[in-house]
Amino acid sequence: MSSAEIILREAEKLPWDEWQCIVKAMEFVHRKKADKLTLDDSEKTHEELMFHVEHY
């Protein structure tokens, strides 16, 4: 299971609006052609993801 799948699985336990914020942020980071959504492999990707989670 990839890190992105783990994040989404855990996010589904959150209230719907918070879950949507995480999904939108992950989609945005992915569209920006981030290498991976693996938090332990790419600190830059993690920072981008957290920025966009807070934004949404």
Residue frames as qw, qx, qy, qz and C-alpha x, y, z in Angstrom:
[[0.000, 0.891, 0.453, 0.000, 0.00, 0.00, 0.00],
 [0.424, 0.465, -0.024, 0.777, 1.44, 3.36, -1.00],
 [0.197, -0.210, -0.435, 0.853, 1.77, 6.29, 1.36],
 [0.293, -0.069, -0.212, -0.930, -0.95, 8.13, -0.55],
 [0.595, -0.287, -0.667, -0.343, -3.34, 5.20, -0.04],
 [0.471, -0.300, -0.661, 0.502, -2.53, 5.11, 3.68],
 [0.009, -0.087, -0.172, 0.981, -3.14, 8.86, 3.98],
 [0.455, -0.151, -0.393, -0.785, -6.50, 8.56, 2.22],
 [0.589, -0.299, -0.751, -0.028, -7.53, 5.55, 4.33],
 [0.348, -0.306, -0.547, 0.697, -6.78, 7.45, 7.53],
 [0.096, 0.011, -0.054, -0.994, -8.34, 10.65, 6.20],
 [0.440, -0.315, -0.652, -0.531, -11.65, 8.84, 5.63],
 [0.452, -0.423, -0.705, 0.345, -11.98, 8.58, 9.41],
 [0.116, -0.179, -0.194, 0.958, -12.15, 12.39, 9.66],
 [0.368, 0.642, 0.438, -0.511, -15.26, 14.53, 9.23],
 [0.656, 0.559, 0.450, 0.234, -16.21, 14.87, 5.55],
 [0.214, 0.975, -0.026, 0.054, -15.07, 18.49, 5.14],
 [0.379, -0.744, 0.526, 0.164, -11.62, 17.77, 6.62],
 [0.732, 0.039, 0.636, 0.240, -11.28, 14.67, 4.43],
 [0.544, 0.772, 0.290, 0.152, -12.09, 16.75, 1.35],
 [0.059, -0.955, 0.278, 0.090, -9.37, 19.26, 2.27],
 [0.546, -0.455, 0.662, 0.237, -6.77, 16.51, 2.36],
 [0.694, 0.371, 0.580, 0.210, -7.97, 15.02, -0.94],
 [0.358, 0.926, 0.106, 0.057, -7.87, 18.42, -2.67],
 [0.230, -0.855, 0.441, 0.144, -4.41, 19.14, -1.30],
 [0.655, -0.193, 0.686, 0.251, -3.10, 15.76, -2.46],
 [0.625, 0.618, 0.444, 0.175, -4.58, 16.31, -5.92],
 [0.146, 0.984, -0.100, -0.032, -2.98, 19.76, -6.12],
 [0.402, -0.668, 0.593, 0.202, 0.44, 18.47, -5.09],
 [0.700, 0.113, 0.668, 0.225, 0.12, 15.60, -7.57],
 [0.505, 0.813, 0.278, 0.085, -0.83, 17.99, -10.39],
 [0.027, -0.942, 0.320, 0.097, 2.29, 20.02, -9.63],
 [0.819, 0.401, -0.399, 0.091, 4.18, 16.87, -10.60],
 [0.444, -0.671, 0.547, -0.232, 5.56, 16.18, -7.17],
 [0.253, 0.382, -0.884, -0.091, 7.75, 13.11, -7.32],
 [0.428, -0.244, -0.870, 0.022, 5.78, 11.11, -4.77],
 [0.488, -0.638, -0.022, -0.595, 3.27, 11.56, -2.01],
 [0.812, -0.212, -0.467, 0.279, 5.52, 9.63, 0.33],
 [0.298, -0.935, 0.025, -0.192, 5.96, 11.73, 3.41],
 [0.740, -0.561, 0.263, 0.263, 9.08, 9.96, 4.62],
 [0.740, 0.172, 0.349, 0.549, 10.88, 10.18, 1.25],
 [0.294, 0.494, 0.248, 0.780, 10.23, 13.76, 0.26],
 [0.219, -0.473, -0.454, 0.722, 10.24, 16.55, 2.82],
 [0.084, 0.123, -0.245, -0.958, 9.37, 19.08, 0.11],
 [0.365, -0.298, -0.728, -0.498, 6.27, 17.10, -0.88],
 [0.378, -0.493, -0.708, 0.336, 5.25, 16.89, 2.78],
 [0.121, -0.365, -0.188, 0.904, 5.59, 20.66, 3.18],
 [0.223, -0.024, -0.467, -0.855, 3.56, 21.29, 0.01],
 [0.394, -0.386, -0.809, -0.203, 0.87, 18.86, 1.12],
 [0.311, -0.507, -0.591, 0.544, 0.57, 20.44, 4.57],
 [0.011, -0.217, 0.058, 0.974, 0.46, 23.96, 3.08],
 [0.339, -0.112, -0.560, -0.748, -2.41, 23.01, 0.79],
 [0.384, -0.442, -0.805, 0.097, -4.28, 21.09, 3.50],
 [0.187, -0.468, -0.398, 0.767, -4.21, 24.29, 5.57],
 [0.087, 0.101, -0.318, -0.939, -5.21, 26.35, 2.52],
 [0.422, -0.281, -0.679, -0.531, -8.36, 24.33, 1.85]]
